[in-house]
Amino acid sequence: MATGERQSARVRNLYQKSILRQEVAFFDKETKTGEVVERMSGDTVFIQDAMGEKVPIPTNITV
């Protein structure tokens, strides 16, 4: 899970840098209000889930 969190934070940071390098016209013509933030948060959650823990942790272990 820690790896997924680190990688999603890294991707979020790179994504933000990429967005900030866009021309102003990009935000006027190509995107709607909130779309950039929505995509950034949604896509990084998918990355975190994909890289996160895939092995189920048993909760009812009897010894």
N, CA, C, O and CB atoms as a CASP TS submission, in Angstrom:
PFRMAT TS
TARGET T0000
AUTHOR 0000-0000-0000
METHOD Language model
MODEL 1
PARENT N/A
ATOM      1  N   MET     1       0.821  -1.188   0.000  1.00  0.00           N
ATOM      2  CA  MET     1       0.000   0.000   0.000  1.00  0.00           C
ATOM      3  C   MET     1       0.866   1.252   0.000  1.00  0.00           C
ATOM      4  O   MET     1       0.532   2.246  -0.646  1.00  0.00           O
ATOM      5  CB  MET     1      -0.934  -0.002   1.199  1.00  0.00           C
ATOM      6  N   ALA     2       1.968   1.202   0.720  1.00  0.00           N
ATOM      7  CA  ALA     2       2.856   2.366   0.787  1.00  0.00           C
ATOM      8  C   ALA     2       3.426   2.692  -0.591  1.00  0.00           C
ATOM      9  O   ALA     2       3.568   3.860  -0.951  1.00  0.00           O
ATOM     10  CB  ALA     2       4.000   2.115   1.789  1.00  0.00           C
ATOM     11  N   THR     3       3.750   1.652  -1.358  1.00  0.00           N
ATOM     12  CA  THR     3       4.267   1.875  -2.705  1.00  0.00           C
ATOM     13  C   THR     3       3.224   2.556  -3.572  1.00  0.00           C
ATOM     14  O   THR     3       3.547   3.480  -4.319  1.00  0.00           O
ATOM     15  CB  THR     3       4.701   0.554  -3.340  1.00  0.00           C
ATOM     16  N   GLY     4       1.995   2.116  -3.484  1.00  0.00           N
ATOM     17  CA  GLY     4       0.914   2.738  -4.252  1.00  0.00           C
ATOM     18  C   GLY     4       0.714   4.193  -3.884  1.00  0.00           C
ATOM     19  O   GLY     4       0.479   5.034  -4.751  1.00  0.00           O
ATOM     20  N   GLU     5       0.806   4.490  -2.601  1.00  0.00           N
ATOM     21  CA  GLU     5       0.647   5.876  -2.150  1.00  0.00           C
ATOM     22  C   GLU     5       1.793   6.757  -2.636  1.00  0.00           C
ATOM     23  O   GLU     5       1.575   7.891  -3.063  1.00  0.00           O
ATOM     24  CB  GLU     5       0.561   5.932  -0.624  1.00  0.00           C
ATOM     25  N   ARG     6       3.014   6.230  -2.568  1.00  0.00           N
ATOM     26  CA  ARG     6       4.169   7.009  -3.036  1.00  0.00           C
ATOM     27  C   ARG     6       4.096   7.261  -4.535  1.00  0.00           C
ATOM     28  O   ARG     6       4.350   8.373  -4.996  1.00  0.00           O
ATOM     29  CB  ARG     6       5.476   6.287  -2.694  1.00  0.00           C
ATOM     30  N   GLN     7       3.754   6.242  -5.283  1.00  0.00           N
ATOM     31  CA  GLN     7       3.693   6.394  -6.729  1.00  0.00           C
ATOM     32  C   GLN     7       2.551   7.325  -7.155  1.00  0.00           C
ATOM     33  O   GLN     7       2.713   8.114  -8.086  1.00  0.00           O
ATOM     34  CB  GLN     7       3.528   5.030  -7.388  1.00  0.00           C
ATOM     35  N   SER     8       1.415   7.238  -6.488  1.00  0.00           N
ATOM     36  CA  SER     8       0.313   8.133  -6.850  1.00  0.00           C
ATOM     37  C   SER     8       0.661   9.575  -6.494  1.00  0.00           C
ATOM     38  O   SER     8       0.263  10.493  -7.211  1.00  0.00           O
ATOM     39  CB  SER     8      -0.991   7.707  -6.140  1.00  0.00           C
ATOM     40  N   ALA     9       1.394   9.793  -5.405  1.00  0.00           N
ATOM     41  CA  ALA     9       1.839  11.144  -5.064  1.00  0.00           C
ATOM     42  C   ALA     9       2.820  11.662  -6.106  1.00  0.00           C
ATOM     43  O   ALA     9       2.775  12.835  -6.479  1.00  0.00           O
ATOM     44  CB  ALA     9       2.485  11.165  -3.669  1.00  0.00           C
ATOM     45  N   ARG    10       3.699  10.794  -6.572  1.00  0.00           N
ATOM     46  CA  ARG    10       4.666  11.182  -7.609  1.00  0.00           C
ATOM     47  C   ARG    10       3.953  11.537  -8.903  1.00  0.00           C
ATOM     48  O   ARG    10       4.258  12.557  -9.519  1.00  0.00           O
ATOM     49  CB  ARG    10       5.678  10.051  -7.860  1.00  0.00           C
ATOM     50  N   VAL    11       3.012  10.710  -9.317  1.00  0.00           N
ATOM     51  CA  VAL    11       2.260  10.976 -10.549  1.00  0.00           C
ATOM     52  C   VAL    11       1.452  12.259 -10.406  1.00  0.00           C
ATOM     53  O   VAL    11       1.377  13.047 -11.348  1.00  0.00           O
ATOM     54  CB  VAL    11       1.326   9.790 -10.889  1.00  0.00           C
ATOM     55  N   ARG    12       0.848  12.479  -9.248  1.00  0.00           N
ATOM     56  CA  ARG    12       0.076  13.697  -9.003  1.00  0.00           C
ATOM     57  C   ARG    12       0.967  14.936  -9.149  1.00  0.00           C
ATOM     58  O   ARG    12       0.561  15.938  -9.737  1.00  0.00           O
ATOM     59  CB  ARG    12      -0.564  13.659  -7.597  1.00  0.00           C
ATOM     60  N   ASN    13       2.171  14.852  -8.612  1.00  0.00           N
ATOM     61  CA  ASN    13       3.116  15.960  -8.697  1.00  0.00           C
ATOM     62  C   ASN    13       3.515  16.228 -10.156  1.00  0.00           C
ATOM     63  O   ASN    13       3.520  17.378 -10.595  1.00  0.00           O
ATOM     64  CB  ASN    13       4.367  15.661  -7.845  1.00  0.00           C
ATOM     65  N   LEU    14       3.847  15.181 -10.898  1.00  0.00           N
ATOM     66  CA  LEU    14       4.211  15.340 -12.310  1.00  0.00           C
ATOM     67  C   LEU    14       3.040  15.854 -13.135  1.00  0.00           C
ATOM     68  O   LEU    14       3.223  16.675 -14.033  1.00  0.00           O
ATOM     69  CB  LEU    14       4.705  14.013 -12.883  1.00  0.00           C
ATOM     70  N   TYR    15       1.851  15.379 -12.834  1.00  0.00           N
ATOM     71  CA  TYR    15       0.643  15.821 -13.541  1.00  0.00           C
ATOM     72  C   TYR    15       0.404  17.312 -13.306  1.00  0.00           C
ATOM     73  O   TYR    15       0.067  18.054 -14.229  1.00  0.00           O
ATOM     74  CB  TYR    15      -0.589  15.002 -13.080  1.00  0.00           C
ATOM     75  N   GLN    16       0.584  17.734 -12.059  1.00  0.00           N
ATOM     76  CA  GLN    16       0.389  19.144 -11.721  1.00  0.00           C
ATOM     77  C   GLN    16       1.406  20.020 -12.449  1.00  0.00           C
ATOM     78  O   GLN    16       1.049  21.074 -12.974  1.00  0.00           O
ATOM     79  CB  GLN    16       0.499  19.353 -10.201  1.00  0.00           C
ATOM     80  N   LYS    17       2.662  19.596 -12.484  1.00  0.00           N
ATOM     81  CA  LYS    17       3.677  20.354 -13.207  1.00  0.00           C
ATOM     82  C   LYS    17       3.338  20.458 -14.694  1.00  0.00           C
ATOM     83  O   LYS    17       3.519  21.510 -15.308  1.00  0.00           O
ATOM     84  CB  LYS    17       5.049  19.707 -13.026  1.00  0.00           C
ATOM     85  N   SER    18       2.851  19.372 -15.258  1.00  0.00           N
ATOM     86  CA  SER    18       2.475  19.370 -16.661  1.00  0.00           C
ATOM     87  C   SER    18       1.314  20.320 -16.938  1.00  0.00           C
ATOM     88  O   SER    18       1.328  21.043 -17.934  1.00  0.00           O
ATOM     89  CB  SER    18       2.112  17.966 -17.099  1.00  0.00           C
ATOM     90  N   ILE    19       0.323  20.322 -16.072  1.00  0.00           N
ATOM     91  CA  ILE    19      -0.835  21.207 -16.232  1.00  0.00           C
ATOM     92  C   ILE    19      -0.414  22.664 -16.140  1.00  0.00           C
ATOM     93  O   ILE    19      -0.901  23.503 -16.897  1.00  0.00           O
ATOM     94  CB  ILE    19      -1.904  20.898 -15.173  1.00  0.00           C
ATOM     95  N   LEU    20       0.487  22.967 -15.217  1.00  0.00           N
ATOM     96  CA  LEU    20       0.911  24.357 -15.031  1.00  0.00           C
ATOM     97  C   LEU    20       1.732  24.889 -16.201  1.00  0.00           C
ATOM     98  O   LEU    20       1.896  26.101 -16.339  1.00  0.00           O
ATOM     99  CB  LEU    20       1.713  24.481 -13.759  1.00  0.00           C
ATOM    100  N   ARG    21       2.249  23.998 -17.045  1.00  0.00           N
ATOM    101  CA  ARG    21       3.003  24.425 -18.223  1.00  0.00           C
ATOM    102  C   ARG    21       2.110  24.695 -19.439  1.00  0.00           C
ATOM    103  O   ARG    21       2.602  25.136 -20.477  1.00  0.00           O
ATOM    104  CB  ARG    21       4.032  23.375 -18.576  1.00  0.00           C
ATOM    105  N   GLN    22       0.836  24.443 -19.323  1.00  0.00           N
ATOM    106  CA  GLN    22      -0.081  24.660 -20.447  1.00  0.00           C
ATOM    107  C   GLN    22      -0.301  26.155 -20.687  1.00  0.00           C
ATOM    108  O   GLN    22      -0.173  26.987 -19.789  1.00  0.00           O
ATOM    109  CB  GLN    22      -1.431  23.960 -20.184  1.00  0.00           C
ATOM    110  N   GLU    23      -0.635  26.448 -21.928  1.00  0.00           N
ATOM    111  CA  GLU    23      -1.005  27.822 -22.272  1.00  0.00           C
ATOM    112  C   GLU    23      -2.320  28.178 -21.587  1.00  0.00           C
ATOM    113  O   GLU    23      -3.107  27.291 -21.257  1.00  0.00           O
ATOM    114  CB  GLU    23      -1.126  27.999 -23.815  1.00  0.00           C
ATOM    115  N   VAL    24      -2.560  29.449 -21.373  1.00  0.00           N
ATOM    116  CA  VAL    24      -3.785  29.903 -20.720  1.00  0.00           C
ATOM    117  C   VAL    24      -5.004  29.515 -21.554  1.00  0.00           C
ATOM    118  O   VAL    24      -6.063  29.210 -21.005  1.00  0.00           O
ATOM    119  CB  VAL    24      -3.749  31.431 -20.498  1.00  0.00           C
ATOM    120  N   ALA    25      -4.857  29.526 -22.857  1.00  0.00           N
ATOM    121  CA  ALA    25      -5.971  29.169 -23.751  1.00  0.00           C
ATOM    122  C   ALA    25      -6.453  27.741 -23.513  1.00  0.00           C
ATOM    123  O   ALA    25      -7.627  27.440 -23.731  1.00  0.00           O
ATOM    124  CB  ALA    25      -5.549  29.333 -25.215  1.00  0.00           C
ATOM    125  N   PHE    26      -5.572  26.873 -23.074  1.00  0.00           N
ATOM    126  CA  PHE    26      -5.954  25.493 -22.781  1.00  0.00           C
ATOM    127  C   PHE    26      -7.066  25.452 -21.744  1.00  0.00           C
ATOM    128  O   PHE    26      -8.009  24.670 -21.865  1.00  0.00           O
ATOM    129  CB  PHE    26      -4.742  24.691 -22.291  1.00  0.00           C
ATOM    130  N   PHE    27      -6.955  26.295 -20.727  1.00  0.00           N
ATOM    131  CA  PHE    27      -7.952  26.311 -19.657  1.00  0.00           C
ATOM    132  C   PHE    27      -9.238  27.003 -20.098  1.00  0.00           C
ATOM    133  O   PHE    27     -10.310  26.722 -19.563  1.00  0.00           O
ATOM    134  CB  PHE    27      -7.387  27.003 -18.420  1.00  0.00           C
ATOM    135  N   ASP    28      -9.137  27.898 -21.062  1.00  0.00           N
ATOM    136  CA  ASP    28     -10.321  28.593 -21.555  1.00  0.00           C
ATOM    137  C   ASP    28     -11.122  27.741 -22.525  1.00  0.00           C
ATOM    138  O   ASP    28     -12.352  27.787 -22.520  1.00  0.00           O
ATOM    139  CB  ASP    28      -9.923  29.888 -22.222  1.00  0.00           C
ATOM    140  N   LYS    29     -10.438  26.962 -23.359  1.00  0.00           N
ATOM    141  CA  LYS    29     -11.112  26.242 -24.447  1.00  0.00           C
ATOM    142  C   LYS    29     -11.226  24.739 -24.229  1.00  0.00           C
ATOM    143  O   LYS    29     -12.231  24.133 -24.603  1.00  0.00           O
ATOM    144  CB  LYS    29     -10.388  26.489 -25.725  1.00  0.00           C
ATOM    145  N   GLU    30     -10.219  24.140 -23.637  1.00  0.00           N
ATOM    146  CA  GLU    30     -10.139  22.680 -23.594  1.00  0.00           C
ATOM    147  C   GLU    30     -10.724  22.033 -22.345  1.00  0.00           C
ATOM    148  O   GLU    30     -11.039  20.843 -22.364  1.00  0.00           O
ATOM    149  CB  GLU    30      -8.732  22.273 -23.717  1.00  0.00           C
ATOM    150  N   THR    31     -10.873  22.777 -21.279  1.00  0.00           N
ATOM    151  CA  THR    31     -11.336  22.168 -20.028  1.00  0.00           C
ATOM    152  C   THR    31     -12.533  22.912 -19.460  1.00  0.00           C
ATOM    153  O   THR    31     -12.758  24.089 -19.743  1.00  0.00           O
ATOM    154  CB  THR    31     -10.208  22.140 -18.998  1.00  0.00           C
ATOM    155  N   LYS    32     -13.284  22.195 -18.660  1.00  0.00           N
ATOM    156  CA  LYS    32     -14.411  22.794 -17.945  1.00  0.00           C
ATOM    157  C   LYS    32     -13.993  23.048 -16.502  1.00  0.00           C
ATOM    158  O   LYS    32     -12.953  22.558 -16.062  1.00  0.00           O
ATOM    159  CB  LYS    32     -15.675  21.876 -18.006  1.00  0.00           C
ATOM    160  N   THR    33     -14.775  23.791 -15.785  1.00  0.00           N
ATOM    161  CA  THR    33     -14.465  24.118 -14.401  1.00  0.00           C
ATOM    162  C   THR    33     -14.378  22.845 -13.562  1.00  0.00           C
ATOM    163  O   THR    33     -15.301  22.030 -13.556  1.00  0.00           O
ATOM    164  CB  THR    33     -15.523  25.075 -13.822  1.00  0.00           C
ATOM    165  N   GLY    34     -13.277  22.686 -12.866  1.00  0.00           N
ATOM    166  CA  GLY    34     -13.088  21.549 -11.978  1.00  0.00           C
ATOM    167  C   GLY    34     -12.635  20.268 -12.652  1.00  0.00           C
ATOM    168  O   GLY    34     -12.318  19.295 -11.968  1.00  0.00           O
ATOM    169  N   GLU    35     -12.596  20.243 -13.966  1.00  0.00           N
ATOM    170  CA  GLU    35     -12.237  19.019 -14.672  1.00  0.00           C
ATOM    171  C   GLU    35     -10.789  18.610 -14.400  1.00  0.00           C
ATOM    172  O   GLU    35     -10.495  17.424 -14.254  1.00  0.00           O
ATOM    173  CB  GLU    35     -12.454  19.198 -16.168  1.00  0.00           C
ATOM    174  N   VAL    36      -9.896  19.577 -14.334  1.00  0.00           N
ATOM    175  CA  VAL    36      -8.482  19.269 -14.097  1.00  0.00           C
ATOM    176  C   VAL    36      -8.296  18.630 -12.725  1.00  0.00           C
ATOM    177  O   VAL    36      -7.608  17.618 -12.593  1.00  0.00           O
ATOM    178  CB  VAL    36      -7.622  20.546 -14.211  1.00  0.00           C
ATOM    179  N   VAL    37      -8.905  19.218 -11.717  1.00  0.00           N
ATOM    180  CA  VAL    37      -8.774  18.687 -10.358  1.00  0.00           C
ATOM    181  C   VAL    37      -9.444  17.321 -10.254  1.00  0.00           C
ATOM    182  O   VAL    37      -8.916  16.412  -9.613  1.00  0.00           O
ATOM    183  CB  VAL    37      -9.386  19.664  -9.330  1.00  0.00           C
ATOM    184  N   GLU    38     -10.593  17.182 -10.875  1.00  0.00           N
ATOM    185  CA  GLU    38     -11.317  15.906 -10.841  1.00  0.00           C
ATOM    186  C   GLU    38     -10.503  14.794 -11.486  1.00  0.00           C
ATOM    187  O   GLU    38     -10.410  13.693 -10.943  1.00  0.00           O
ATOM    188  CB  GLU    38     -12.671  16.039 -11.547  1.00  0.00           C
ATOM    189  N   ARG    39      -9.918  15.076 -12.637  1.00  0.00           N
ATOM    190  CA  ARG    39      -9.119  14.064 -13.328  1.00  0.00           C
ATOM    191  C   ARG    39      -7.864  13.719 -12.539  1.00  0.00           C
ATOM    192  O   ARG    39      -7.479  12.553 -12.451  1.00  0.00           O
ATOM    193  CB  ARG    39      -8.741  14.548 -14.728  1.00  0.00           C
ATOM    194  N   MET    40      -7.224  14.741 -11.964  1.00  0.00           N
ATOM    195  CA  MET    40      -5.998  14.504 -11.211  1.00  0.00           C
ATOM    196  C   MET    40      -6.269  13.604 -10.015  1.00  0.00           C
ATOM    197  O   MET    40      -5.538  12.639  -9.790  1.00  0.00           O
ATOM    198  CB  MET    40      -5.384  15.829 -10.749  1.00  0.00           C
ATOM    199  N   SER    41      -7.289  13.898  -9.261  1.00  0.00           N
ATOM    200  CA  SER    41      -7.569  13.098  -8.076  1.00  0.00           C
ATOM    201  C   SER    41      -8.099  11.719  -8.449  1.00  0.00           C
ATOM    202  O   SER    41      -7.720  10.727  -7.827  1.00  0.00           O
ATOM    203  CB  SER    41      -8.566  13.815  -7.179  1.00  0.00           C
ATOM    204  N   GLY    42      -8.960  11.641  -9.441  1.00  0.00           N
ATOM    205  CA  GLY    42      -9.531  10.353  -9.838  1.00  0.00           C
ATOM    206  C   GLY    42      -8.506   9.404 -10.429  1.00  0.00           C
ATOM    207  O   GLY    42      -8.486   8.217 -10.101  1.00  0.00           O
ATOM    208  N   ASP    43      -7.654   9.927 -11.302  1.00  0.00           N
ATOM    209  CA  ASP    43      -6.656   9.077 -11.947  1.00  0.00           C
ATOM    210  C   ASP    43      -5.611   8.573 -10.959  1.00  0.00           C
ATOM    211  O   ASP    43      -5.171   7.427 -11.048  1.00  0.00           O
ATOM    212  CB  ASP    43      -5.974   9.836 -13.073  1.00  0.00           C
ATOM    213  N   THR    44      -5.215   9.418 -10.025  1.00  0.00           N
ATOM    214  CA  THR    44      -4.217   8.967  -9.054  1.00  0.00           C
ATOM    215  C   THR    44      -4.798   7.944  -8.076  1.00  0.00           C
ATOM    216  O   THR    44      -4.062   7.102  -7.560  1.00  0.00           O
ATOM    217  CB  THR    44      -3.658  10.162  -8.284  1.00  0.00           C
ATOM    218  N   VAL    45      -6.083   8.003  -7.819  1.00  0.00           N
ATOM    219  CA  VAL    45      -6.720   6.975  -6.982  1.00  0.00           C
ATOM    220  C   VAL    45      -6.683   5.628  -7.696  1.00  0.00           C
ATOM    221  O   VAL    45      -6.451   4.598  -7.063  1.00  0.00           O
ATOM    222  CB  VAL    45      -8.188   7.366  -6.642  1.00  0.00           C
ATOM    223  N   PHE    46      -6.910   5.628  -9.009  1.00  0.00           N
ATOM    224  CA  PHE    46      -6.826   4.379  -9.782  1.00  0.00           C
ATOM    225  C   PHE    46      -5.413   3.802  -9.722  1.00  0.00           C
ATOM    226  O   PHE    46      -5.239   2.592  -9.578  1.00  0.00           O
ATOM    227  CB  PHE    46      -7.239   4.622 -11.254  1.00  0.00           C
ATOM    228  N   ILE    47      -4.416   4.661  -9.832  1.00  0.00           N
ATOM    229  CA  ILE    47      -3.028   4.197  -9.767  1.00  0.00           C
ATOM    230  C   ILE    47      -2.729   3.617  -8.394  1.00  0.00           C
ATOM    231  O   ILE    47      -2.108   2.560  -8.278  1.00  0.00           O
ATOM    232  CB  ILE    47      -2.052   5.346 -10.084  1.00  0.00           C
ATOM    233  N   GLN    48      -3.173   4.313  -7.359  1.00  0.00           N
ATOM    234  CA  GLN    48      -2.937   3.839  -6.001  1.00  0.00           C
ATOM    235  C   GLN    48      -3.616   2.497  -5.772  1.00  0.00           C
ATOM    236  O   GLN    48      -3.032   1.604  -5.158  1.00  0.00           O
ATOM    237  CB  GLN    48      -3.435   4.864  -4.982  1.00  0.00           C
ATOM    238  N   ASP    49      -4.831   2.346  -6.254  1.00  0.00           N
ATOM    239  CA  ASP    49      -5.535   1.071  -6.095  1.00  0.00           C
ATOM    240  C   ASP    49      -4.854  -0.045  -6.872  1.00  0.00           C
ATOM    241  O   ASP    49      -4.764  -1.175  -6.393  1.00  0.00           O
ATOM    242  CB  ASP    49      -6.984   1.207  -6.548  1.00  0.00           C
ATOM    243  N   ALA    50      -4.379   0.268  -8.062  1.00  0.00           N
ATOM    244  CA  ALA    50      -3.733  -0.753  -8.891  1.00  0.00           C
ATOM    245  C   ALA    50      -2.419  -1.227  -8.286  1.00  0.00           C
ATOM    246  O   ALA    50      -2.066  -2.400  -8.403  1.00  0.00           O
ATOM    247  CB  ALA    50      -3.487  -0.214 -10.292  1.00  0.00           C
ATOM    248  N   MET    51      -1.702  -0.326  -7.647  1.00  0.00           N
ATOM    249  CA  MET    51      -0.408  -0.691  -7.077  1.00  0.00           C
ATOM    250  C   MET    51      -0.503  -1.082  -5.613  1.00  0.00           C
ATOM    251  O   MET    51       0.476  -1.542  -5.026  1.00  0.00           O
ATOM    252  CB  MET    51       0.560   0.448  -7.229  1.00  0.00           C
ATOM    253  N   GLY    52      -1.652  -0.906  -5.032  1.00  0.00           N
ATOM    254  CA  GLY    52      -1.824  -1.194  -3.614  1.00  0.00           C
ATOM    255  C   GLY    52      -1.839  -2.673  -3.329  1.00  0.00           C
ATOM    256  O   GLY    52      -1.532  -3.500  -4.188  1.00  0.00           O
ATOM    257  N   GLU    53      -2.196  -2.981  -2.133  1.00  0.00           N
ATOM    258  CA  GLU    53      -2.176  -4.355  -1.661  1.00  0.00           C
ATOM    259  C   GLU    53      -3.236  -5.184  -2.368  1.00  0.00           C
ATOM    260  O   GLU    53      -4.418  -4.841  -2.361  1.00  0.00           O
ATOM    261  CB  GLU    53      -2.386  -4.403  -0.152  1.00  0.00           C
ATOM    262  N   LYS    54      -2.801  -6.272  -2.973  1.00  0.00           N
ATOM    263  CA  LYS    54      -3.703  -7.152  -3.712  1.00  0.00           C
ATOM    264  C   LYS    54      -3.978  -8.458  -2.981  1.00  0.00           C
ATOM    265  O   LYS    54      -4.869  -9.209  -3.377  1.00  0.00           O
ATOM    266  CB  LYS    54      -3.129  -7.448  -5.072  1.00  0.00           C
ATOM    267  N   VAL    55      -3.245  -8.732  -1.947  1.00  0.00           N
ATOM    268  CA  VAL    55      -3.434  -9.962  -1.183  1.00  0.00           C
ATOM    269  C   VAL    55      -4.370  -9.658  -0.029  1.00  0.00           C
ATOM    270  O   VAL    55      -4.087  -8.770   0.776  1.00  0.00           O
ATOM    271  CB  VAL    55      -2.072 -10.536  -0.669  1.00  0.00           C
ATOM    272  N   PRO    56      -5.467 -10.369   0.066  1.00  0.00           N
ATOM    273  CA  PRO    56      -6.395 -10.103   1.172  1.00  0.00           C
ATOM    274  C   PRO    56      -5.781 -10.457   2.518  1.00  0.00           C
ATOM    275  O   PRO    56      -5.063 -11.448   2.651  1.00  0.00           O
ATOM    276  CB  PRO    56      -7.691 -10.883   0.977  1.00  0.00           C
ATOM    277  N   ILE    57      -6.073  -9.644   3.491  1.00  0.00           N
ATOM    278  CA  ILE    57      -5.594  -9.889   4.845  1.00  0.00           C
ATOM    279  C   ILE    57      -6.697 -10.604   5.610  1.00  0.00           C
ATOM    280  O   ILE    57      -7.782 -10.048   5.782  1.00  0.00           O
ATOM    281  CB  ILE    57      -5.180  -8.557   5.557  1.00  0.00           C
ATOM    282  N   PRO    58      -6.444 -11.824   6.074  1.00  0.00           N
ATOM    283  CA  PRO    58      -7.484 -12.557   6.807  1.00  0.00           C
ATOM    284  C   PRO    58      -7.782 -11.867   8.144  1.00  0.00           C
ATOM    285  O   PRO    58      -6.873 -11.468   8.873  1.00  0.00           O
ATOM    286  CB  PRO    58      -7.049 -14.030   7.046  1.00  0.00           C
ATOM    287  N   THR    59      -9.046 -11.742   8.435  1.00  0.00           N
ATOM    288  CA  THR    59      -9.444 -11.055   9.663  1.00  0.00           C
ATOM    289  C   THR    59      -9.922 -12.021  10.748  1.00  0.00           C
ATOM    290  O   THR    59     -10.043 -11.637  11.912  1.00  0.00           O
ATOM    291  CB  THR    59     -10.537 -10.051   9.358  1.00  0.00           C
ATOM    292  N   ASN    60     -10.189 -13.246  10.379  1.00  0.00           N
ATOM    293  CA  ASN    60     -10.713 -14.195  11.365  1.00  0.00           C
ATOM    294  C   ASN    60      -9.806 -15.421  11.493  1.00  0.00           C
ATOM    295  O   ASN    60     -10.226 -16.553  11.255  1.00  0.00           O
ATOM    296  CB  ASN    60     -12.134 -14.631  10.980  1.00  0.00           C
ATOM    297  N   ILE    61      -8.574 -15.171  11.870  1.00  0.00           N
ATOM    298  CA  ILE    61      -7.609 -16.263  12.047  1.00  0.00           C
ATOM    299  C   ILE    61      -7.801 -16.869  13.438  1.00  0.00           C
ATOM    300  O   ILE    61      -7.831 -16.160  14.444  1.00  0.00           O
ATOM    301  CB  ILE    61      -6.135 -15.754  11.859  1.00  0.00           C
ATOM    302  N   THR    62      -7.930 -18.183  13.469  1.00  0.00           N
ATOM    303  CA  THR    62      -8.034 -18.890  14.748  1.00  0.00           C
ATOM    304  C   THR    62      -6.762 -19.687  14.968  1.00  0.00           C
ATOM    305  O   THR    62      -6.287 -20.375  14.065  1.00  0.00           O
ATOM    306  CB  THR    62      -9.284 -19.823  14.784  1.00  0.00           C
ATOM    307  N   VAL    63      -6.225 -19.595  16.142  1.00  0.00           N
ATOM    308  CA  VAL    63      -4.988 -20.292  16.452  1.00  0.00           C
ATOM    309  C   VAL    63      -5.240 -21.417  17.432  1.00  0.00           C
ATOM    310  O   VAL    63      -4.307 -22.124  17.814  1.00  0.00           O
ATOM    311  CB  VAL    63      -3.954 -19.328  17.012  1.00  0.00           C
TER
END
